[in-house]
Amino acid sequence: MSPSGVPPGIRDVAIAIVRDAGGVLRRRAILERLEQRGHRISLAGLNRLLDETRRSGWTEETAEGVRLLRPPP
């Protein structure tokens, strides 16, 4: 289930972007890469999405950016 205001399915695309980066990725870079793949989302929507992935244990956020801890089921 996607957080309010977040298009369905975009979580998997965002997680794939972070995974493919092979490390830490800043939010703005995630937004740019989502748009390059044809998925437009607001910064507020991305924040809600990343909050959900963090609470679910899939990602963590550090001063450097977002890092994948484990892929979604």
VEXDOLUM-544766 format. One line per 3 residues: number of its first residue (from 0); their letters; for each residue x, y, z of C-alpha. Coordinates in steps of 0.05 Angstrom, whole numbers. Layout:
N
NUM	A	X Y Z  ...
This chain:
73
0	MSP	0 0 0  27 68 -19  27 128 28
3	SGV	-26 182 15  -10 223 -47  42 173 -73
6	PPG	28 138 -140  20 63 -133  82 23 -153
9	IRD	130 81 -147  159 52 -82  190 -6 -121
12	VAI	219 42 -173  249 87 -119  279 28 -82
15	AIV	308 2 -147  340 70 -159  373 70 -91
18	RDA	395 -3 -99  424 11 -168  464 70 -140
21	GGV	502 19 -98  507 65 -38  477 129 -11
24	LRR	434 175 -54  407 244 -37  332 258 -44
27	RAI	341 306 -102  380 254 -140  324 203 -128
30	LER	273 254 -154  315 266 -217  324 192 -231
33	LEQ	250 179 -220  233 233 -271  284 204 -320
36	RGH	246 139 -315  180 173 -328  155 177 -255
39	RIS	141 247 -230  130 257 -156  134 318 -111
42	LAG	188 326 -58  132 321 -6  108 256 -37
45	LNR	179 229 -38  187 248 35  123 209 52
48	LLD	148 150 11  217 150 44  185 156 113
51	ETR	145 93 98  205 55 72  246 76 133
54	RSG	191 55 182  186 -12 145  261 -24 153
57	WTE	277 -21 78  318 43 80  355 87 128
60	ETA	372 160 122  439 189 142  470 258 133
63	EGV	496 233 65  427 211 40  384 149 33
66	RLL	413 78 36  378 12 23  379 -37 81
69	RPP	338 -92 50  294 -100 -12  219 -100 -4
72	P	183 -168 -3
